[in-house]
Amino acid sequence: MRHGRSGLGGLVWRAPLLCGVLMVMEGLDSNVISFVGPLIARERQIGTAALAWVYVATVICSLVGAAGIAPLSDRYGRRRLIIGSAVAMTVCTVATMLAQSGPQLLLARGAVGLAFGAAVPCAMALTADYAPPARRSLLVMIVIAGVALGYVVAGVASAVIIPAWGWRTLMQANAALSLLCTAALVTWLPESRRLAGLGIQDIALPRPTELLGHPFGRRTAVLLFLLVATYAVEYLLSFWLPALLMRAGASMALAGYVTAAAKAGSIVGGILAGWLMDRLGRRSVLATSLCLGAAMLLLLSRCTGMPVAALVAVVLVSFFVDASFSGSQALAVGCYPERMRGTAMGWLTGIGRVVGGGLGTLSGGYFIAWGVGPVKVAMLLAGSLLAAALVLLALQRGTTIEAAPAEPSQSQA
């Protein structure tokens, strides 16, 4: 039964708010490794290339979480999957702190990827389940912006805590916050409207092959390309920007503050893009953001040796790149009916993360190891964003990609 679709009160706000808090913690848990990872590697005598594979293991395991676990939320409930992921992230934060070797660190971060991969599509699906259609992009992108806010917290906390008290204190604080977040989810997180009140026996689990058949096949192909391209750029910058800054001579504190400023810009970019997408059209706003992100990357590559200009360029890059990254996911979540959102977002974000994110994460490590210059790196990343914009704009005007196709009423529980 549908109720309260036109309003923005009660559960309609509670679900996005709690999902946003979860995404803040997911962003903190995921990004803090970019600061403590090099310190752990130095302490455990792990090389840069080996550390890159630890990062890649996180990405690969996230595919299992997104494609193998998140789709179960369409049948067993989004709430259960989200709370389980929060518990796992808390445990894995402690395990990262206690890891005594490279393999142990790899296992801990792999488990983080598993939980993160499951949590993100479930949170987006639950938010979309409650969001009125006219506010869906904005609410989904506010939730996704929580990941960027977690990155800001990771950057500021690293800059303040690590120099004064060490990386272990940072990880302990992270674990404590994760525990508080989990308690809040257990207490207040609602279940999806469609799933609440239904028995498991009443719900058919969607098949992943439905994503490739009529009427979803064309949009699935386009959305996969968008997500692979934006994940590649997002993950390279997220994992390796602090290392690139420190290699260029920045201190740990400066790298933390610059990264935090960049992610603060990305939060504004993502929310503004969501507001514009609901008003001006999802496809046109997203294509514009992709093109401007590419332009800002090229501008950044020309700012070496100019600290103030470089800082402004980094903020602008994050503004448009993160708007494109979260905008692609906000576009995707509205392209499928409620009964299969967990399955669709699980597979789309999972494949996008492991293919695009894995490629971006691994290539960033090798770019640093091989001494590839910033101009070439910026050109490669800009090319990825421009290709995504071209694919999106190449769609025929008559193609419906901005809304889920209508389905018979019996499938709309």
Summary of the structure (lengths in Angstrom):
residues: 413
radius of gyration: 20.1
end to end distance: 7.0
largest distance: 63.1
contacts: 1600
relative contact order: 0.15
helix: 82%
strand: 0%
